[in-house]
Amino acid sequence: MDRKTFKTLDEQIEILKSKGLVINDIEKAKNILLRENYFFISGYRHLFMKSKKEQQFIPGTTFEELYAMFVFDRRVRNIFFKNLLIIENNIKSLISYQLSKKYGYKEKDYLNPKNFSKDPIKIRQVHDILNKVKRQIRNNVKQHSATMHYVTNYGYIPLWILVKVLSFGIVSELYDILDDSDQIEIAKTYNLDVESLVIYLSILANYRNLCAHEDILYDHRTQKFIPDTRFHYELNIDMTDGEYNYGKNDLFAVVIIMRQLLTDSEFRDFVNEVGYEIDILEGKTNILPINNFLNQIGFPDNWRDIVNID
């Protein structure tokens, strides 16, 4: 295996040119590579390659087009992140309200293992996740003014304050171990079944971390698949061997989840913002039709129609 060694900007340019990329303004390209990182920009090259095996750009592909895809991914990532934070706040509020109302407002009450799943298979999971929550309390209590205020003045942290320092990943795991009655009550808010919401939250937590760390978004796929929904059916998404080609474990699956967890106005704004960025990308890329990019992301051609599905 070839060793990966440091490459100067001139060497990076030569590597891209050797793969057939057209670079019209070398100094501008070098400046972009210096500011944005060659590794991150080249992460989008697969969209423009002749094939997976042949690591050569489609003839005529320009550096500007490659960079346009990088910028598109960044802007769309920010749009997704903003809306993921809305959902994160919503689910934290719902969980804290349900548990506080039912079990009390002190840690010893709402974190009592007896309040959680009675499923024998989940006994170890319950204790592991509650220990994670308690560990986050220990690690974060002094770093946030609200939690510090309650500990200092009252000697406890109510759950509606605690959720602010819990990660989305922990919160999604917490929902998975709630007592059945509590899971149902929270899922009813979204008109969902518990199993779907468990999967949704896990996938959203995964994408939330991806967005927070500015990782490449467009081609990410999760290990979990969302169940088939009416949105897959109404959009008439293409199928292969009885399985939908899009909207199962890709970025469009997140769109389908958001359609069910955001309010109608929030979701419409989200679609308009994403659609605007897609329109900009279409104006900057000539080598491939915009639908090719959308399908790579996991979006069907008629993806915007999801706004009109009740």
The 8 nearest C-alpha neighbors of each residue, nearest first, counted from 0:
[[1, 2, 3, 4, 5, 54, 52, 6],
 [2, 0, 3, 4, 5, 6, 14, 54],
 [1, 3, 4, 0, 5, 6, 38, 14],
 [4, 2, 1, 5, 6, 0, 38, 11],
 [5, 3, 2, 6, 1, 7, 10, 11],
 [4, 6, 7, 3, 10, 11, 8, 2],
 [7, 5, 10, 11, 4, 8, 9, 3],
 [6, 8, 10, 9, 11, 5, 12, 33],
 [7, 9, 11, 10, 29, 12, 6, 32],
 [10, 8, 12, 7, 11, 13, 29, 6],
 [11, 9, 13, 7, 12, 8, 6, 14],
 [12, 10, 8, 14, 13, 9, 6, 7],
 [11, 13, 9, 15, 10, 14, 16, 8],
 [12, 14, 16, 10, 11, 15, 17, 9],
 [15, 13, 17, 11, 12, 16, 10, 18],
 [16, 14, 12, 18, 13, 17, 20, 11],
 [15, 17, 20, 13, 19, 18, 14, 12],
 [18, 16, 14, 19, 15, 13, 20, 55],
 [19, 17, 55, 15, 16, 20, 56, 14],
 [18, 20, 16, 56, 17, 55, 21, 58],
 [21, 19, 16, 15, 61, 60, 18, 56],
 [20, 22, 61, 60, 62, 23, 19, 59],
 [23, 21, 62, 24, 61, 25, 20, 16],
 [22, 24, 25, 21, 61, 62, 28, 63],
 [25, 23, 27, 26, 22, 28, 29, 62],
 [24, 26, 28, 27, 22, 29, 23, 12],
 [27, 25, 29, 28, 24, 30, 31, 23],
 [26, 28, 30, 24, 29, 25, 31, 32],
 [27, 29, 25, 31, 26, 30, 32, 24],
 [30, 28, 32, 26, 31, 27, 8, 25],
 [29, 31, 27, 33, 28, 32, 26, 34],
 [32, 30, 28, 34, 33, 29, 35, 27],
 [33, 31, 29, 36, 37, 35, 30, 34],
 [32, 34, 30, 31, 36, 35, 29, 8],
 [35, 33, 31, 32, 36, 30, 29, 37],
 [34, 36, 32, 31, 33, 37, 39, 40],
 [37, 35, 32, 38, 39, 33, 34, 40],
 [36, 38, 32, 40, 39, 41, 35, 11],
 [37, 39, 41, 36, 40, 42, 35, 32],
 [40, 38, 42, 41, 37, 36, 35, 43],
 [39, 41, 42, 37, 38, 69, 43, 36],
 [40, 42, 44, 43, 38, 39, 37, 65],
 [43, 41, 39, 40, 44, 38, 45, 215],
 [44, 42, 41, 45, 40, 46, 69, 65],
 [43, 45, 41, 46, 47, 42, 48, 65],
 [46, 44, 48, 47, 43, 42, 51, 50],
 [47, 45, 44, 48, 43, 292, 295, 291],
 [46, 48, 45, 44, 56, 57, 49, 60],
 [47, 49, 56, 45, 50, 55, 57, 46],
 [50, 48, 57, 56, 55, 53, 47, 54],
 [51, 49, 53, 48, 52, 54, 55, 45],
 [50, 52, 53, 54, 48, 49, 45, 55],
 [53, 51, 50, 54, 49, 55, 48, 45],
 [52, 54, 50, 55, 51, 49, 48, 56],
 [55, 53, 52, 48, 51, 56, 18, 50],
 [56, 54, 18, 48, 53, 19, 49, 57],
 [55, 57, 48, 19, 47, 49, 20, 18],
 [56, 58, 49, 48, 60, 47, 59, 55],
 [59, 57, 60, 56, 19, 20, 286, 49],
 [58, 60, 61, 57, 21, 286, 20, 56],
 [61, 59, 20, 58, 57, 21, 286, 56],
 [62, 60, 21, 63, 64, 20, 22, 59],
 [61, 63, 65, 22, 64, 21, 66, 20],
 [64, 62, 66, 61, 65, 67, 22, 283],
 [65, 63, 67, 61, 284, 66, 62, 283],
 [64, 66, 62, 68, 67, 63, 69, 61],
 [65, 67, 69, 63, 68, 64, 62, 70],
 [68, 66, 64, 70, 69, 65, 63, 71],
 [69, 67, 71, 66, 65, 70, 72, 64],
 [68, 70, 66, 72, 67, 71, 40, 73],
 [71, 69, 73, 67, 72, 68, 74, 66],
 [72, 70, 68, 74, 73, 69, 67, 75],
 [71, 73, 75, 69, 70, 74, 76, 68],
 [74, 72, 76, 70, 71, 75, 77, 69],
 [75, 73, 77, 71, 76, 72, 70, 78],
 [74, 76, 78, 72, 77, 73, 71, 273],
 [75, 77, 73, 79, 74, 78, 210, 72],
 [76, 78, 80, 74, 75, 79, 81, 73],
 [79, 77, 75, 81, 76, 80, 74, 82],
 [78, 80, 76, 82, 77, 81, 83, 75],
 [79, 81, 83, 77, 82, 78, 210, 76],
 [82, 80, 78, 84, 79, 83, 77, 85],
 [83, 81, 85, 84, 79, 80, 86, 78],
 [82, 84, 80, 86, 85, 81, 79, 87],
 [83, 85, 87, 82, 81, 86, 88, 80],
 [86, 84, 82, 88, 83, 87, 89, 81],
 [87, 85, 89, 83, 88, 84, 90, 82],
 [88, 86, 84, 90, 85, 89, 83, 91],
 [87, 89, 91, 85, 86, 90, 84, 92],
 [90, 88, 86, 92, 87, 91, 85, 93],
 [91, 89, 93, 92, 87, 88, 94, 86],
 [92, 90, 88, 94, 89, 93, 162, 95],
 [91, 93, 89, 95, 90, 94, 96, 88],
 [94, 92, 90, 96, 91, 95, 97, 89],
 [95, 93, 97, 91, 96, 92, 98, 90],
 [94, 96, 159, 92, 158, 98, 93, 97],
 [97, 95, 93, 99, 94, 98, 100, 92],
 [96, 98, 94, 100, 95, 99, 93, 101],
 [97, 99, 101, 95, 100, 102, 96, 94],
 [100, 98, 103, 104, 96, 102, 101, 97],
 [101, 99, 97, 98, 96, 102, 103, 104],
 [100, 102, 98, 99, 97, 103, 109, 96],
 [103, 101, 109, 99, 98, 108, 100, 104],
 [104, 102, 99, 108, 109, 105, 100, 101],
 [103, 105, 157, 99, 158, 109, 106, 108],
 [104, 106, 108, 157, 107, 155, 103, 156],
 [107, 105, 108, 109, 110, 156, 155, 104],
 [108, 106, 105, 110, 111, 109, 104, 103],
 [109, 107, 106, 105, 111, 103, 110, 102],
 [108, 110, 102, 106, 111, 103, 107, 98],
 [111, 109, 106, 108, 107, 112, 129, 114],
 [110, 112, 113, 108, 109, 114, 107, 115],
 [113, 111, 114, 115, 110, 125, 126, 129],
 [114, 112, 111, 115, 116, 117, 110, 178],
 [115, 113, 112, 111, 178, 116, 109, 110],
 [114, 116, 178, 177, 113, 112, 176, 117],
 [117, 115, 178, 176, 177, 118, 179, 121],
 [116, 118, 119, 115, 178, 122, 121, 113],
 [117, 119, 121, 120, 116, 122, 176, 178],
 [120, 118, 122, 121, 117, 116, 123, 124],
 [119, 121, 118, 122, 123, 124, 117, 116],
 [120, 122, 124, 118, 119, 123, 125, 116],
 [123, 121, 125, 119, 124, 120, 126, 118],
 [124, 122, 126, 125, 121, 127, 120, 119],
 [123, 125, 121, 127, 122, 126, 128, 176],
 [126, 124, 122, 123, 128, 127, 176, 121],
 [125, 127, 129, 123, 124, 128, 130, 122],
 [128, 126, 124, 130, 125, 129, 123, 131],
 [129, 127, 131, 130, 125, 126, 124, 132],
 [130, 128, 132, 126, 131, 127, 125, 133],
 [129, 131, 133, 127, 128, 132, 134, 126],
 [132, 130, 128, 134, 129, 133, 135, 127],
 [131, 133, 129, 135, 130, 134, 128, 136],
 [132, 134, 136, 130, 135, 131, 129, 137],
 [135, 133, 131, 137, 136, 132, 130, 138],
 [134, 136, 138, 132, 137, 133, 139, 131],
 [137, 135, 133, 134, 140, 139, 138, 132],
 [138, 136, 134, 135, 139, 140, 133, 141],
 [137, 139, 135, 136, 140, 134, 141, 142],
 [138, 140, 142, 136, 141, 135, 137, 164],
 [139, 141, 136, 146, 142, 147, 137, 143],
 [142, 140, 147, 139, 143, 146, 144, 138],
 [141, 143, 139, 140, 144, 147, 138, 146],
 [144, 142, 145, 146, 141, 147, 140, 139],
 [143, 145, 147, 146, 148, 142, 141, 140],
 [144, 146, 148, 147, 143, 149, 160, 140],
 [147, 145, 149, 148, 140, 143, 144, 156],
 [146, 148, 144, 150, 141, 145, 149, 140],
 [149, 147, 145, 151, 146, 150, 144, 152],
 [148, 150, 153, 152, 146, 151, 147, 156],
 [151, 149, 154, 155, 147, 153, 148, 152],
 [152, 150, 148, 149, 147, 154, 153, 155],
 [151, 153, 149, 150, 148, 154, 147, 155],
 [154, 152, 149, 150, 155, 151, 148, 156],
 [153, 155, 150, 151, 152, 149, 156, 105],
 [154, 156, 150, 153, 105, 149, 157, 106],
 [157, 155, 149, 150, 161, 146, 105, 158],
 [158, 156, 104, 160, 105, 159, 161, 155],
 [157, 159, 161, 160, 95, 162, 104, 156],
 [158, 160, 95, 157, 161, 162, 92, 96],
 [161, 159, 158, 157, 162, 163, 156, 146],
 [160, 162, 158, 163, 159, 164, 156, 157],
 [163, 161, 165, 164, 160, 159, 91, 158],
 [162, 164, 161, 165, 160, 159, 91, 166],
 [163, 165, 162, 161, 166, 139, 135, 136],
 [166, 164, 162, 163, 169, 167, 170, 161],
 [167, 165, 169, 168, 170, 164, 162, 163],
 [166, 168, 170, 169, 204, 171, 87, 165],
 [167, 169, 204, 171, 166, 170, 172, 201],
 [170, 168, 172, 166, 167, 171, 173, 165],
 [169, 171, 173, 167, 172, 168, 174, 166],
 [172, 170, 168, 174, 200, 173, 169, 201],
 [173, 171, 175, 169, 170, 174, 168, 176],
 [172, 174, 170, 175, 171, 176, 169, 177],
 [175, 173, 171, 177, 172, 176, 170, 182],
 [174, 176, 172, 173, 177, 197, 171, 182],
 [177, 175, 116, 173, 174, 125, 115, 178],
 [178, 176, 115, 174, 116, 175, 182, 181],
 [177, 179, 116, 115, 181, 180, 182, 114],
 [180, 178, 182, 181, 183, 177, 116, 115],
 [181, 179, 183, 182, 178, 184, 177, 185],
 [180, 182, 184, 178, 183, 179, 177, 185],
 [183, 181, 179, 185, 180, 184, 177, 186],
 [182, 184, 186, 180, 181, 185, 193, 187],
 [183, 185, 181, 187, 182, 186, 180, 188],
 [184, 186, 182, 187, 183, 188, 181, 93],
 [185, 187, 183, 191, 188, 189, 184, 193],
 [188, 186, 190, 189, 184, 185, 191, 183],
 [189, 187, 186, 185, 190, 184, 191, 93],
 [188, 190, 187, 191, 186, 260, 259, 185],
 [191, 189, 187, 188, 186, 192, 259, 185],
 [192, 190, 186, 189, 187, 193, 196, 195],
 [191, 193, 195, 194, 186, 196, 190, 183],
 [192, 194, 196, 195, 186, 183, 182, 197],
 [193, 195, 197, 196, 192, 198, 191, 199],
 [196, 194, 198, 197, 193, 192, 199, 191],
 [195, 197, 199, 193, 198, 194, 200, 192],
 [198, 196, 194, 195, 200, 199, 175, 193],
 [199, 197, 195, 201, 196, 200, 202, 194],
 [200, 198, 196, 202, 201, 197, 195, 203],
 [201, 199, 203, 171, 202, 197, 198, 204],
 [200, 202, 204, 198, 199, 203, 171, 205],
 [203, 201, 205, 199, 204, 200, 198, 206],
 [202, 204, 200, 206, 205, 201, 207, 199],
 [205, 203, 207, 168, 201, 202, 206, 167],
 [204, 206, 202, 203, 208, 207, 201, 209],
 [207, 205, 209, 203, 208, 204, 210, 202],
 [206, 208, 204, 210, 209, 205, 203, 211],
 [209, 207, 211, 206, 210, 205, 212, 204],
 [208, 210, 206, 214, 207, 212, 211, 213],
 [211, 209, 213, 207, 208, 212, 80, 76],
 [210, 212, 208, 209, 213, 207, 80, 214],
 [211, 213, 210, 209, 214, 208, 207, 215],
 [214, 212, 210, 211, 209, 215, 73, 76],
 [213, 215, 209, 212, 216, 210, 211, 39],
 [216, 214, 217, 213, 72, 219, 218, 42],
 [215, 217, 219, 218, 214, 72, 76, 209],
 [216, 218, 296, 219, 215, 72, 250, 295],
 [219, 217, 296, 216, 220, 295, 215, 249],
 [220, 218, 216, 217, 249, 221, 250, 215],
 [219, 221, 249, 248, 218, 222, 250, 223],
 [222, 220, 248, 223, 249, 219, 202, 224],
 [221, 223, 224, 220, 248, 202, 249, 205],
 [222, 224, 221, 248, 225, 202, 198, 201],
 [225, 223, 248, 247, 226, 222, 221, 198],
 [224, 226, 247, 198, 248, 227, 223, 199],
 [227, 225, 228, 224, 195, 247, 198, 194],
 [228, 226, 231, 225, 229, 247, 243, 232],
 [229, 227, 230, 231, 226, 232, 225, 255],
 [228, 230, 232, 231, 233, 227, 234, 308],
 [229, 231, 233, 228, 232, 234, 305, 255],
 [232, 230, 228, 234, 229, 236, 233, 235],
 [231, 233, 229, 235, 230, 234, 236, 228],
 [234, 232, 230, 235, 231, 229, 308, 236],
 [235, 233, 236, 231, 232, 230, 301, 305],
 [236, 234, 232, 233, 231, 237, 230, 238],
 [235, 237, 234, 231, 243, 238, 299, 232],
 [238, 236, 244, 243, 235, 239, 245, 299],
 [237, 239, 243, 242, 244, 241, 236, 240],
 [238, 240, 242, 241, 243, 244, 237, 236],
 [241, 239, 242, 238, 243, 244, 237, 236],
 [240, 242, 239, 238, 243, 244, 237, 227],
 [243, 241, 238, 239, 240, 244, 237, 227],
 [242, 244, 238, 245, 237, 236, 239, 241],
 [245, 243, 238, 237, 242, 239, 236, 246],
 [246, 244, 297, 243, 247, 298, 299, 251],
 [245, 247, 252, 251, 249, 248, 297, 255],
 [246, 248, 224, 252, 225, 245, 249, 243],
 [249, 247, 224, 221, 220, 252, 246, 223],
 [248, 250, 220, 252, 251, 297, 246, 247],
 [251, 249, 253, 252, 297, 296, 254, 217],
 [250, 252, 246, 254, 253, 298, 249, 297],
 [251, 253, 246, 255, 247, 249, 250, 254],
 [252, 254, 256, 251, 250, 255, 257, 203],
 [253, 255, 251, 257, 252, 256, 258, 250],
 [256, 254, 252, 258, 253, 257, 251, 259],
 [257, 255, 253, 259, 258, 254, 252, 260],
 [256, 258, 260, 254, 259, 255, 261, 253],
 [259, 257, 255, 256, 260, 261, 266, 254],
 [258, 260, 257, 256, 261, 189, 255, 262],
 [261, 259, 257, 258, 189, 256, 262, 86],
 [262, 260, 257, 266, 265, 258, 259, 263],
 [261, 263, 265, 264, 266, 260, 258, 259],
 [264, 262, 266, 265, 267, 261, 258, 306],
 [265, 263, 267, 266, 262, 268, 261, 269],
 [266, 264, 262, 268, 263, 267, 261, 269],
 [267, 265, 269, 263, 268, 264, 261, 262],
 [266, 268, 264, 270, 269, 265, 263, 271],
 [269, 267, 271, 265, 266, 270, 272, 264],
 [268, 270, 266, 272, 267, 271, 265, 273],
 [271, 269, 273, 267, 272, 268, 274, 266],
 [270, 272, 274, 268, 269, 273, 275, 267],
 [273, 271, 275, 269, 274, 270, 268, 276],
 [274, 272, 270, 276, 275, 271, 75, 269],
 [275, 273, 271, 277, 272, 276, 270, 278],
 [274, 276, 278, 272, 273, 277, 271, 279],
 [277, 275, 279, 273, 278, 274, 280, 71],
 [276, 278, 280, 274, 279, 275, 281, 273],
 [277, 279, 281, 275, 276, 280, 274, 282],
 [280, 278, 276, 282, 277, 281, 275, 283],
 [281, 279, 277, 283, 282, 278, 276, 284],
 [280, 282, 278, 279, 283, 284, 289, 277],
 [281, 283, 279, 280, 284, 278, 285, 277],
 [282, 284, 280, 281, 64, 279, 67, 285],
 [285, 283, 64, 281, 282, 286, 280, 287],
 [284, 286, 287, 283, 288, 281, 282, 64],
 [285, 287, 284, 60, 59, 288, 57, 47],
 [286, 288, 285, 289, 291, 284, 292, 47],
 [289, 287, 290, 291, 286, 285, 292, 281],
 [290, 288, 292, 291, 281, 293, 287, 284],
 [291, 289, 293, 292, 288, 294, 300, 299],
 [292, 290, 294, 289, 293, 288, 295, 287],
 [291, 293, 295, 289, 290, 294, 296, 288],
 [294, 292, 290, 298, 296, 295, 291, 297],
 [293, 295, 297, 298, 296, 291, 292, 290],
 [296, 294, 292, 297, 293, 291, 218, 298],
 [297, 295, 217, 293, 294, 218, 298, 250],
 [296, 298, 294, 245, 295, 251, 249, 250],
 [297, 299, 293, 294, 251, 296, 302, 245],
 [300, 298, 302, 301, 294, 297, 245, 236],
 [299, 301, 302, 290, 298, 293, 294, 303],
 [302, 300, 299, 303, 304, 234, 298, 305],
 [301, 303, 299, 304, 300, 298, 305, 234],
 [304, 302, 305, 301, 306, 270, 274, 300],
 [305, 303, 306, 302, 307, 301, 308, 234],
 [304, 306, 303, 308, 307, 302, 230, 234],
 [307, 305, 304, 308, 303, 267, 266, 270],
 [308, 306, 305, 304, 309, 303, 267, 263],
 [307, 309, 305, 306, 304, 230, 233, 229],
 [308, 307, 306, 305, 230, 229, 263, 258]]
